[in-house]
Amino acid sequence: MTERVVILGAGVVGAAIAYELSRLKKFEITILDTGSPAEGSTGAALGVLMGIISRKTKGRAWTLRRRSMERFPELLAELAAAGQPVPHNPHGILKLIREPEELEKGDRLREIRQASGWELAVWDQGTIQQQCPQVQAENIAGGIFSPQDFQVQPVPLTKALLAVAQQNGVRCQFGVAQPMLQCQGQRCQQVVTEQAAYPCDWLIVSAGLGSLEITKSLTETLSLGPVLGQAFQLRVSLDLEIPQTFQPVVSFEDVHVVPLGQGEYWVGATVEFPDDTGEISSDEDLAQAVLRKAIAFYPVLKKAEIVRHWSGKRPRPNGQGAPVLKGLAGYENILLATGHYRNGVLLAPATALTICDWLLAPEAIAF
Ligand SMILES: Cc1cc2nc3c(=O)[nH]c(=O)nc-3n(C[C@H](O)[C@H](O)[C@H](O)COP(=O)(O)OP(=O)(O)OC[C@H]3O[C@@H](n4cnc5c(N)ncnc54)[C@H](O)[C@@H]3O)c2cc1C
């Protein structure tokens, strides 16, 4: 009998799960969202995939990153072949480093990655100046260049995943009323909205910050909090820009400059925590500080106009590492795929593949 899967949340994580499950041709899949796809945290993300260049070298954190970076190139090729090409910057990521000691750590990371078949290069100041004259390298010791990491536009990615999932038979229902879970014993029997009931053999909760409300009435309450991020789209007049064929994402102390082509850039992001009362609001000074930092290492941006300024809330788990990827305690058929905090775009493919593994071999589910 075909097993029925209901996925709650159509951000990049839910969309990736729907897509990967749909390829298995074993499940009857429905994805529900109370809003529109990619309008949550995903809609604010820069889509920088810091996988190989990340400092994680072992455990789940590295396994998920490695799995995503192995899957991403194939995934983009599959989506393009299905008529859904996703805009991305394939030039790699250059992470600038201020201190010489950090550069030595970079060299150790390069050796570790090389041993498992990944490429990284450690560049001194002169090499950066030569390879990337658009970068102001005066105050840095050098950088690590990762040719296999890249940037992908999160909203088109999510929409492409959903479009192809739908072609593969996934039922998509957006703008639904807050879904209620009907459970019996250790199983969720169905998800009920004002419009319809969706019986399920598996329930996947991938609703980002909305996962909190969904699990509130269940045995294990999730603890997730928002961390706000502000970002900008900037435009430099093409007359002012010296054309560069090599335009990697450049990152320095958590500020990313993402070249989009045609003089357009994304710059971000702030990291803003709620105050003691749990309130969170955009801090203009922090946003300006991000812009100033970006201009300092990417000087052409000084002449840029701000085309767009936005913010979003990252779902951050409290008291456990991101993401929350496990079976919900007390239930046999509810899986949590949420709380991806700052790396949800990066980790979406690996999250989706883990869910596929678990649905194919439920004895392997981590609780
Ligand atoms: C400024 C900024 C920059 C970022 N940059 C990056 C980056 O460069 N790289 C990276 O990897 N990550 C980045 N992130 C983090 C990334 O955006 C998140 O980790 C990721 O989008 C989480 O995806 P998600 O699908 O879990 O959640 P969301 O995108 O929030 O999607 C959750 C969905 O669930 C729906 N929903 C809510 N409640 C319910 C309910 N009860 N029932 C059904 N549906 C529901 C919502 O409508 C929403 O569509 C950034 C985030 C921000 C804010």
The ligand as an ORCA input file, in Angstrom:
! r2SCAN-3c Opt
* xyz 0 1
  C      18.783     37.556      6.333
  C      18.955     36.071      6.258
  C      20.005     35.540      5.505
  C      20.178     34.161      5.415
  N      21.181     33.679      4.624
  C      21.345     32.339      4.495
  C      22.365     31.835      3.663
  O      23.116     32.590      3.046
  N      22.497     30.485      3.559
  C      21.676     29.614      4.223
  O      21.842     28.402      4.077
  N      20.690     30.084      5.041
  C      20.524     31.416      5.201
  N      19.544     31.906      6.022
  C      18.773     30.948      6.841
  C      17.651     30.340      6.036
  O      16.860     31.367      5.495
  C      16.769     29.433      6.927
  O      17.554     28.540      7.657
  C      15.823     28.629      6.027
  O      15.146     29.472      5.127
  C      14.805     27.851      6.843
  O      13.927     27.266      5.918
  P      12.587     26.562      6.373
  O      11.962     25.987      5.153
  O      12.876     25.654      7.520
  O      11.716     27.730      7.005
  P      10.877     28.886      6.320
  O      11.526     29.393      5.095
  O      10.575     29.865      7.389
  O       9.555     28.168      5.857
  C       8.591     27.705      6.764
  C       7.254     27.686      6.056
  O       6.303     27.103      6.938
  C       5.083     27.797      6.807
  N       4.305     27.575      8.027
  C       4.406     28.208      9.219
  N       3.515     27.693     10.087
  C       2.863     26.698      9.441
  C       1.866     25.780      9.811
  N       1.329     25.766     11.041
  N       1.432     24.886      8.903
  C       1.940     24.877      7.631
  N       2.893     25.733      7.230
  C       3.358     26.613      8.130
  C       5.489     29.244      6.578
  O       4.451     29.934      5.918
  C       6.739     29.070      5.709
  O       6.428     29.111      4.329
  C      19.314     33.280      6.110
  C      18.258     33.803      6.847
  C      18.077     35.186      6.931
  C      16.927     35.736      7.710
*
